[in-house]
Amino acid sequence: MAKLIYPELSYKVMGVLYKVYNSLGSSRQEKHYQRAIEIELEDQKIEFQREKKTELLYRQKKVGDYYVDFLIEKKIVLELKAKDFYTTKDINQVVSYLKNLRVHLGILANFRSERLKYRRIVNPDIRLYSK
């Protein structure tokens, strides 16, 4: 049986996601979910950075910037979507963030369905996990 990465923190993050989803439903814009999640994270005193800027490198040279929706306690990338379904492109986006930030775990959450849909994504470049 695989060991869950950051089980306590993951549980708290999922609680935040469900609380926001249960309150706002499935028809809002992504920015509204982001703002509501920020409020919940602050209320629960969970350390986070919103729209964490990270650089896109090519051959060790910066070619651009991109922004991660949330970096939770420097351990979990939280990426939000509000569309009918997430795609391989969305998953690859989270994997890219994980690799770039050298973070172990990502959670991709989609609010645009009858129920909250989420996917845990593990950084394929990191073999050993710490608590």
Secondary structure by P-SEA (a helix, b strand, c coil): cccccaaaaaaaaaaaaaaaaaaccccccaaaaaaaaaaaaaaacccccccbbbbbbccccccbbbbbcccccccbbbbbbccccccaaaaaaaaaaaaaacccbbbbbbcccccbbbbbbcccccccccc
